[in-house]
């Protein structure tokens, strides 16, 4: 399973800012399940609550109703793509500099964090975490000398490279920034007199907020005292890098991302798959929830029935009592169970959204074989993932990518499939407007922003003394 990017949410100008942020993060929970946090401005300083785990497990009524006061708030759900999964790395990350509170929430990954951190440490900066996000805070502090916070953020952002959709909160100002390559989404909305910002529009739908637009690459937005101003922070990069995996996998299907309807894009991927590689079969099925919407498109385009032959147990949480080694497949069966009567003697097309390592899929295909499936064909709604991502997806080494080390025929044999077809890059690009604006580095190795040596999830962990 591919690990999600983080999710950020902010609101300015609402008396229930903390509660709205809680619900916004709840809607974005799919983007990160390791930790979550909310910071509010109470008119004098910042208040915060952070914790490890899911949103619903961290925040209680005492936090939302009493502790987190104020009409301006922002929050974060995290999956770690730089830095270990520890409470000290939970966000929003809050500091006090010269008597002024500042907090940041970051969705993305910096590719030059290691060299910037070394530079800052050599001039006296002391780091509390192993997140690349803290590098941004130190840079802002470095340039925040008598000028405005917006100027300091602009100078800091001119130094960082890679993916960054950011929210800052200080002295009642809610500030949003999107990197000049446009790697990660950041949407702007309105809820009465309040402005809201979120990684995905599904958060707006829950709150019945009006979606206004997606922030432009290189744009900085400031919301203060009910007024919104927009600034060109950095010129958009010549090569844009919107992450196409947001449409393939990350985003909720009921969201707009990069002004694209995610549900429609995934259906279209399935339809193109059906035209690229049709096969005679009895029905089409997905492994829930992966590939469901592409499977719908494949079924509609091919004329084959869509069947839900794997049933997901929605009551399995992130953790449960782990089975013994003798029951090592127990956890997988806890989540998905086949409808046995539908499998025996059938020719099946499985539609998946991606194959990263292949181990989980191999187990599930083996289970279908044991239940008597006659033929099993797999169609994948993205091209083979052959290169690591340095912009916020947790596959940062070639060694863990099955398609980086094996051709399609070898992968099909390993997975025990009768046939295997990946959506072509050309087919994938037919599902988006402005194809040249999307990053395809995980498929073709053409990185819009080349990573520095040693970039990766644990690049900042060395020298931290095994901190917990």
C-alpha positions in Angstrom: 0.0 0.0 0.0 1.2 3.5 -0.9 1.4 5.8 2.1 -0.5 9.0 1.8 0.8 12.6 1.8 -0.1 14.9 4.6 -3.2 17.0 4.8 -3.6 20.6 6.0 -6.6 22.7 6.8 -7.1 26.4 7.9 -9.9 28.7 8.8 -10.0 32.4 9.6 -12.9 34.5 10.9 -15.2 31.9 12.5 -16.1 31.7 16.2 -15.9 27.9 16.0 -12.5 27.8 14.2 -11.1 24.9 16.2 -14.2 22.8 15.7 -14.3 23.5 12.0 -10.6 22.5 11.8 -11.4 19.3 13.6 -14.0 18.4 11.0 -11.8 19.5 8.2 -9.0 17.2 9.4 -11.5 14.4 9.8 -12.4 14.8 6.1 -8.6 14.7 5.3 -7.8 11.7 7.5 -7.1 9.5 4.5 -4.0 11.7 3.9 -2.2 10.8 7.1 -3.0 8.6 10.1 0.2 8.9 12.2 -0.5 12.1 14.0 -2.6 15.2 14.0 -2.7 18.7 15.5 -4.6 21.9 15.8 -3.3 25.4 16.6 -5.5 28.5 17.2 -5.0 32.2 17.8 -6.8 33.5 20.9 -6.0 37.1 20.4 -2.8 37.1 22.5 -0.9 33.9 21.5 -1.2 30.5 19.9 -2.8 27.5 21.6 -2.1 24.0 20.5 -3.1 20.3 20.8 -1.2 17.6 19.1 -1.1 13.8 19.4 -0.2 10.5 17.8 -3.0 8.6 16.1 -6.3 9.5 14.4 -8.1 12.8 14.6 -11.0 11.3 16.6 -8.6 9.8 19.2 -6.7 13.0 19.8 -9.3 15.7 20.2 -11.9 15.9 22.9 -14.6 18.4 23.8 -12.4 20.0 26.4 -9.9 20.8 23.6 -12.4 22.1 21.0 -14.8 23.8 23.4 -12.3 25.3 25.9 -8.6 25.0 25.3 -8.4 25.9 21.6 -10.0 29.3 21.7 -10.0 31.8 18.9 -11.5 32.6 15.5 -8.4 31.6 13.5 -7.1 28.0 13.4 -5.1 25.5 11.3 -4.5 21.8 11.5 -2.5 19.0 10.1 -2.7 15.2 9.6 0.6 13.5 9.1 2.1 10.6 7.3 5.9 10.9 7.8 7.8 11.3 4.5 10.8 13.1 6.2 11.5 12.3 9.8 10.3 9.4 12.0 6.8 9.0 13.3 7.3 10.6 16.7 5.2 13.1 18.8 8.0 15.7 18.4 7.5 15.6 14.6 3.8 16.1 14.8 2.4 19.2 13.3 1.5 22.1 13.2 5.0 22.9 14.5 4.9 25.9 16.9 7.8 28.1 18.0 8.2 31.4 19.8 10.7 33.9 18.3 11.4 37.2 20.0 8.2 36.9 22.0 6.0 36.2 18.9 4.4 32.8 18.3 4.6 31.2 14.9 3.2 27.9 13.7 3.6 26.0 10.4 1.8 23.1 8.8 3.4 21.5 5.7 2.2 19.1 3.0 5.1 18.0 0.8 8.8 17.2 0.9 11.9 19.4 0.5 14.7 18.0 -1.6 17.4 20.3 -0.2 16.5 20.1 3.5 19.7 18.3 4.5 22.1 20.9 3.1 19.9 23.8 4.4 19.9 22.3 7.9 23.6 21.9 7.9 24.0 25.5 6.9 21.7 26.7 9.6 23.3 24.5 12.3 26.7 26.0 11.3 25.4 29.5 12.1 23.9 28.5 15.5 20.4 27.0 14.8 19.4 24.3 17.2 16.8 21.8 15.9 14.1 20.1 18.0 12.8 17.7 15.4 13.9 15.7 12.3 11.3 17.1 10.0 12.2 19.1 6.9 9.4 21.5 7.9 11.5 22.8 10.8 14.1 24.0 8.3 11.4 26.4 6.9 10.7 27.8 10.4 14.4 28.5 11.0 14.7 30.2 7.7 11.7 32.4 8.4 13.2 33.4 11.8 16.5 34.1 10.1 14.9 36.6 7.7 12.3 38.0 10.1 14.4 41.0 11.3 12.2 44.1 11.5 10.3 43.4 8.3 6.9 41.8 7.8 6.3 38.1 8.3 5.2 37.9 4.6 8.6 39.2 3.5 10.4 36.7 5.8 8.3 33.8 4.4 9.0 35.0 0.8 12.8 35.0 1.5 12.6 31.6 3.2 10.6 30.0 0.3 13.1 31.3 -2.2 15.7 29.1 -0.5 13.7 25.8 -0.3 13.4 23.4 -3.2 10.7 20.7 -3.7 7.1 20.3 -2.7 5.6 22.6 -0.2 2.0 23.6 0.4 2.2 25.6 3.6 0.0 27.2 6.2 1.4 29.7 8.7 -0.3 31.2 11.7 1.0 34.2 13.7 -0.6 37.2 15.4 -4.0 36.5 13.8 -2.7 36.1 10.3 -3.4 32.9 8.4 -0.9 32.7 5.5 -1.0 30.0 2.8 1.8 29.3 0.3 2.1 26.9 -2.7 5.4 26.0 -4.2 6.2 27.3 -7.7 6.1 23.8 -9.2 2.6 23.2 -7.9 3.4 19.7 -6.6 0.7 19.4 -3.9 -2.8 20.8 -4.0 -4.1 23.7 -1.8 -7.7 24.9 -2.2 -9.3 28.1 -1.1 -13.0 28.4 0.0 -15.5 30.6 1.7 -17.9 29.8 4.5 -20.0 32.8 5.2 -17.6 35.6 6.3 -14.8 33.1 7.0 -12.2 31.9 4.6 -11.0 28.3 4.6 -8.1 26.5 3.1 -7.6 22.7 2.6 -5.6 20.1 0.8 -8.8 18.8 -0.8 -12.3 20.1 -1.4 -13.9 17.2 0.4 -13.2 19.1 3.6 -15.2 22.0 2.2 -18.1 19.7 1.4 -18.4 18.5 4.9 -18.6 22.1 6.2 -20.8 23.2 3.4 -18.2 25.8 2.4 -18.0 27.2 -1.1 -15.0 26.2 -3.2 -13.4 29.3 -4.8 -10.3 28.1 -6.5 -7.0 26.3 -6.2 -4.0 28.4 -5.2 -1.7 29.1 -8.1 1.9 27.7 -8.1 4.1 30.3 -6.4 1.2 32.2 -4.8 1.0 33.5 -1.2 -2.4 34.3 0.3 -2.9 36.3 3.6 -6.2 36.3 5.5 -6.4 38.8 8.3 -9.4 40.5 10.0 -11.8 39.2 7.3 -9.7 40.4 4.4 -7.9 38.3 1.9 -4.9 39.4 -0.2 -3.0 37.5 -2.8 0.7 38.0 -3.7 3.0 36.5 -6.3 5.5 35.0 -4.0 7.6 33.2 -6.6 7.3 33.0 -10.4 5.8 29.7 -11.5 8.5 27.2 -12.5 8.9 26.6 -16.3 8.4 22.9 -15.6 5.2 22.3 -13.5 5.0 19.3 -11.3 1.5 18.7 -10.0 1.5 15.2 -8.6 -0.6 12.9 -10.8 -0.8 10.4 -8.0 -3.2 12.7 -6.3 -5.6 11.8 -9.0 -4.6 8.1 -9.3 -4.6 7.3 -5.6 -4.2 9.9 -2.8 -7.2 12.2 -3.0 -10.7 11.2 -2.0 -12.8 10.5 -5.1 -15.3 13.2 -4.0 -12.6 15.9 -4.1 -11.5 18.4 -6.7 -7.7 18.4 -6.9 -5.8 20.8 -9.2 -9.3 21.7 -10.5 -9.8 18.1 -11.6 -12.8 15.9 -10.6 -11.0 12.9 -9.0 -13.9 10.5 -9.5 -14.2 11.3 -13.2 -10.5 11.0 -13.7 -10.3 7.6 -12.2 -13.3 6.3 -14.2 -11.6 7.6 -17.3 -8.4 5.8 -16.5 -10.4 2.6 -16.3 -12.1 3.3 -19.6 -8.8 3.9 -21.3 -7.4 0.7 -19.8 -10.3 -1.3 -21.3 -9.5 0.2 -24.8 -5.7 -0.4 -24.4 -6.0 -4.1 -23.4 -9.3 -5.8 -23.6 -9.7 -9.4 -22.5 -12.5 -12.0 -22.5 -13.7 -12.5 -19.0 -16.8 -13.0 -16.9 -16.6 -9.9 -14.8 -14.5 -7.0 -13.5 -13.7 -6.5 -9.8 -11.4 -4.3 -7.6 -9.7 -5.0 -4.3 -11.6 -2.4 -2.1 -10.9 0.4 -1.9 -8.0 0.4 -4.3 -9.0 0.7 -7.9 -12.8 0.8 -7.3 -13.5 3.8 -9.6 -11.1 2.7 -12.3 -12.8 -0.7 -12.2 -16.2 1.0 -12.7 -14.8 2.7 -15.8 -13.3 -0.5 -17.1 -16.5 -2.4 -16.7 -18.6 0.3 -18.4 -16.2 0.6 -21.4 -15.7 -3.2 -21.8 -19.4 -4.1 -21.3 -18.4 -6.6 -18.6 -20.3 -6.8 -15.4 -18.9 -5.1 -12.3 -18.9 -7.4 -9.3 -17.8 -6.7 -5.7 -16.3 -10.1 -4.9 -14.1 -8.9 -2.2 -15.9 -7.5 0.9 -14.1 -5.1 3.1 -14.5 -5.1 6.9 -14.9 -1.3 7.6 -14.6 -1.9 11.3 -10.9 -2.9 11.2 -9.0 0.1 12.5 -5.3 0.9 12.3 -4.4 -1.4 15.1 -5.7 -4.7 16.6 -4.2 -7.6 18.4 -1.5 -9.0 16.1 -1.7 -12.7 15.2 1.1 -15.2 15.8 3.5 -16.2 13.0 1.4 -19.3 12.4 -1.5 -16.9 11.5 0.6 -14.4 9.5 -2.1 -14.0 6.8 -4.8 -13.3 9.5 -4.5 -9.5 9.3 -5.0 -9.5 5.6 -8.1 -11.6 5.9 -9.4 -9.3 8.6 -9.7 -6.5 6.1 -10.9 -8.3 2.9 -12.9 -11.5 2.5 -14.0 -13.0 -0.8 -17.5 -14.0 -1.9 -16.6 -17.6 -2.5 -19.6 -18.5 -4.6 -18.6 -15.9 -7.2 -15.0 -17.1 -7.8 -15.0 -20.8 -8.7 -14.6 -21.4 -12.5 -14.7 -17.7 -13.4 -12.5 -15.6 -15.6 -11.8 -12.4 -13.6 -10.4 -9.0 -14.4 -9.0 -7.3 -11.4 -8.5 -3.5 -11.7 -5.8 -2.0 -9.4 -4.8 1.6 -9.1 -1.1 0.8 -8.6 1.5 -1.9 -7.9 4.4 -0.8 -5.7 6.0 -3.9 -4.1 3.5 -6.5 -5.2 3.5 -8.6 -2.0 0.0 -7.9 -0.9 -1.5 -8.4 -4.4 0.3 -11.7 -4.7 -1.3 -12.9 -1.5 -4.8 -11.9 -2.7 -4.3 -13.5 -6.1 -3.2 -16.7 -4.5 -6.3 -16.7 -2.4 -8.5 -16.3 -5.6 -6.6 -19.2 -7.2 -7.2 -21.4 -4.1 -10.9 -20.6 -4.4 -11.0 -22.0 -8.0 -10.7 -18.9 -10.2 -10.2 -20.1 -13.8 -8.3 -17.1 -15.1 -7.1 -14.0 -13.4 -6.1 -10.9 -15.4 -5.0 -7.7 -13.9 -5.3 -4.2 -15.2 -3.5 -1.3 -13.5 -4.7 2.3 -13.8 -1.2 3.8 -13.8 2.1 3.1 -15.6 4.8 1.0 -13.8 6.3 2.8 -10.9 10.0 2.6 -11.6 11.6 5.5 -9.8 11.5 6.8 -6.2 9.5 9.9 -5.2 11.2 12.8 -3.3 8.1 15.0 -3.2 6.0 13.4 -0.5 5.2 9.8 -1.4 6.7 7.1 0.7 8.6 5.1 -1.9 12.0 6.7 -1.8 14.3 3.9 -3.0 14.4 1.9 -6.2 14.9 -1.4 -4.3 11.3 -1.5 -3.0 9.7 -0.9 -6.4 8.9 -4.2 -8.2 8.7 -2.5 -11.6 12.2 -0.9 -11.2 13.7 -4.4 -11.1 11.4 -6.6 -13.2 9.7 -6.4 -16.6 5.9 -6.8 -16.9 6.1 -10.4 -17.9 8.2 -11.2 -14.8 5.8 -9.3 -12.6 2.9 -11.2 -14.1 4.6 -14.5 -13.3 5.5 -13.4 -9.8 1.9 -12.4 -9.1 0.6 -15.7 -10.8 -1.5 -13.8 -13.3 -2.7 -14.9 -16.7 -2.1 -11.5 -18.0 -1.0 -8.0 -16.8 -1.3 -4.6 -18.4 -0.4 -1.2 -17.0 -2.0 2.0 -18.3 0.4 3.7 -20.7 1.7 7.2 -19.9 -0.1 8.4 -23.0 -3.3 6.9 -21.8 -2.9 8.4 -18.3 -2.3 11.8 -19.7 -5.6 11.6 -21.7 -7.4 11.9 -18.3 -6.1 15.3 -17.4 -6.2 18.8 -18.8 -2.8 20.4 -19.5 -0.8 17.2 -19.4 2.5 19.1 -19.3 1.7 20.4 -15.8 1.9 17.0 -14.1 4.9 15.3 -12.5 5.6 11.8 -14.0 8.9 11.3 -12.3 7.9 8.0 -10.6 7.2 6.6 -14.1 10.0 8.1 -16.2 12.6 9.5 -13.8 12.3 13.1 -15.1 12.4 15.0 -11.8 11.1 18.6 -12.1 13.4 19.4 -9.1 16.4 17.1 -8.8 17.0 15.9 -5.3 20.3 16.4 -3.5 22.5 13.5 -2.5 21.2 11.7 0.5 17.6 12.9 0.1 15.0 10.5 1.6 12.7 9.9 4.5 15.5 9.4 7.1 17.9 12.1 5.7 17.6 14.2 8.8 17.6 11.4 11.3 21.4 11.0 11.6 22.9 12.7 14.6 19.7 13.0 16.5 20.9 10.6 19.1 18.0 8.1 18.7 15.6 10.7 20.0 12.1 9.6 20.8 
